[in-house]
Amino acid sequence: MAKCIAYRCGGFLLCFAMVACGSSTALHGQTSTSPKITGSQTEAGSAQMPAFEVSTIKPHDFNHGGMLGFISYPGGRVFVGAANLKMLLYFAFDLQSFQISGVPAWADKNRYDIEALPPASSESRTAVQPPMKATPSDEQRKMLQNLLVERFGLKFHRETKEGPVYLLLRGKGQLRLEAPAHPEGDSRGGVIMMQGGIADGSAFGLNISMPFLARQLSSNLDLPVLDRTGLPGLYDFQLEPDDPTNHDMTAAIVDAMNRLGLKLKAAKGPVETIVIDSVTEPTEN
């Protein structure tokens, strides 16, 4: 397996890598010229909802490897590799896996490769971006929602309830956040990694905004993290390991935030969820 840059999203550890293991489910590749949705039972069913002009869905072949995760290229082309339904829902709705309920059993097992191109009139076709961008834009998320409705028959509704959350706040110490060295690049990192059951406190962030950091921490803590720092803009940071014997992820995250001049506070707040009413495996054309 090729060495990769890892990052966590929606409870999934993703990386840019060539993979070669296991087998994938059988589904013929399919190319679709996406119609605009009208009158769906979901909020994604607006006639004005952005949609990909062309999309192709194939079963992921682990024996031949390929990219893992979401990639956006200059000119608007999107590739999503080795993604199961839960990952697609994460990319489309920007919610963590614990905020998505009602998914069927095959949502974990079946993995797909998706290639899609937005229409020439879309913002994505002319947007300035790095050669490979791993975070969907708002327009791309809506296009993915549209694809899930059209190709997976997704029907869903949202619920917001009061529940336990963490607040990401300014701490009392000096901020250890630097101006980004390459602000034109994609956002990377922002999580505390655990390897072999050890969370040693090492972490990095490249072009990290505070809302992005909050989302990344949420995937480690399995609770929503709400940005209340009031810090605008993007930042870089690097934390070296400080406790090679620590097994407590929450303790490692709290310590890391303190070292950065931030802090986490347990609180009650709004917890948004997506409830899947129905969804099917991708349709063939």
Backbone hydrogen bonds, N-H to C=O, Kabsch-Sander energy under -0.5 kcal/mol:
donor,donor_aa,acceptor,acceptor_aa,energy
2,A,18,M,-0.9
6,A,4,C,-0.6
7,Y,14,L,-3.0
9,C,12,F,-3.2
12,F,9,C,-2.2
14,L,7,Y,-3.4
14,L,12,F,-0.7
16,F,5,I,-1.0
17,A,15,C,-0.8
19,V,17,A,-0.5
19,V,66,G,-0.5
21,C,62,F,-0.5
27,L,25,T,-0.5
30,Q,57,I,-1.5
32,S,55,S,-3.5
34,S,32,S,-0.8
34,S,53,E,-0.8
39,G,45,G,-0.8
40,S,45,G,-0.9
45,G,42,T,-1.8
49,M,46,S,-1.7
53,E,117,L,-2.0
54,V,117,L,-1.7
55,S,32,S,-2.6
56,T,115,E,-3.0
57,I,30,Q,-1.9
58,K,113,D,-2.4
60,H,111,R,-2.2
62,F,60,H,-0.8
64,H,61,D,-1.2
65,G,62,F,-0.6
68,L,15,C,-0.6
69,G,81,G,-2.3
71,I,79,F,-2.8
72,S,133,K,-2.2
73,Y,77,R,-2.9
76,G,73,Y,-1.9
78,V,116,A,-2.8
79,F,71,I,-2.9
80,V,114,I,-2.6
81,G,69,G,-2.7
83,A,112,Y,-2.4
85,L,107,A,-0.8
86,K,107,A,-1.0
88,L,84,N,-2.1
89,L,85,L,-2.5
90,Y,86,K,-2.1
91,F,87,M,-2.6
92,A,88,L,-2.4
93,F,89,L,-2.5
94,D,90,Y,-2.3
99,Q,96,Q,-2.0
100,I,97,S,-1.5
101,S,274,I,-2.5
107,A,104,P,-1.5
108,D,105,A,-1.2
109,K,105,A,-0.7
110,N,106,W,-1.8
112,Y,83,A,-2.3
113,D,58,K,-3.0
114,I,80,V,-2.7
115,E,56,T,-2.2
116,A,78,V,-2.2
117,L,54,V,-2.5
122,S,119,P,-1.9
125,R,122,S,-0.7
126,T,123,E,-1.0
127,A,123,E,-1.1
129,Q,127,A,-0.5
133,K,72,S,-2.3
141,R,137,S,-2.4
142,K,138,D,-1.9
143,M,139,E,-2.1
144,L,140,Q,-2.2
145,Q,141,R,-2.3
146,N,142,K,-2.3
147,L,143,M,-2.3
148,L,144,L,-2.3
149,V,145,Q,-2.0
150,E,146,N,-2.8
151,R,147,L,-3.2
152,F,147,L,-0.6
152,F,148,L,-1.2
153,G,149,V,-0.6
154,L,148,L,-1.9
155,K,278,S,-2.6
157,H,275,V,-2.0
159,E,273,T,-2.2
161,K,271,V,-2.0
163,G,269,G,-2.6
165,V,267,A,-2.7
166,Y,224,P,-2.5
167,L,265,K,-2.7
168,L,226,L,-2.8
169,L,167,L,-0.7
169,L,263,K,-3.0
171,G,261,G,-2.7
176,R,260,L,-2.1
178,E,236,D,-2.8
185,G,182,H,-2.3
188,R,206,L,-2.2
190,G,204,F,-3.3
193,M,191,V,-0.6
193,M,202,S,-1.0
195,Q,198,I,-2.3
198,I,195,Q,-1.6
199,A,197,G,-0.5
199,A,246,N,-2.3
200,D,198,I,-0.7
203,A,239,L,-1.8
205,G,237,F,-2.5
206,L,188,R,-2.3
208,I,235,Y,-3.3
209,S,207,N,-0.5
213,L,209,S,-2.5
214,A,210,M,-2.6
215,R,211,P,-2.0
216,Q,212,F,-2.3
217,L,213,L,-2.6
218,S,214,A,-1.9
219,S,215,R,-1.2
220,N,216,Q,-0.9
220,N,217,L,-0.5
221,L,217,L,-2.2
222,D,218,S,-1.8
223,L,218,S,-0.8
226,L,166,Y,-2.9
227,D,225,V,-0.5
228,R,168,L,-2.7
228,R,226,L,-0.5
235,Y,208,I,-1.3
236,D,178,E,-2.4
237,F,205,G,-2.2
239,L,203,A,-3.4
242,D,200,D,-2.8
243,D,200,D,-1.8
246,N,243,D,-1.6
249,M,247,H,-0.8
252,A,248,D,-2.1
253,I,249,M,-2.3
254,V,250,T,-2.6
255,D,251,A,-2.3
256,A,252,A,-2.3
257,M,253,I,-2.5
258,N,254,V,-2.0
259,R,255,D,-2.2
260,L,256,A,-1.4
261,G,258,N,-1.2
262,L,257,M,-3.2
263,K,169,L,-2.0
265,K,167,L,-2.0
267,A,165,V,-2.6
269,G,163,G,-2.6
271,V,161,K,-3.0
272,E,270,P,-0.6
273,T,159,E,-2.9
274,I,99,Q,-2.7
275,V,157,H,-3.1
275,V,273,T,-0.5
276,I,101,S,-2.9
276,I,274,I,-0.6
277,D,155,K,-2.3
277,D,275,V,-0.6
278,S,155,K,-1.8
280,T,152,F,-3.2
283,T,151,R,-2.4
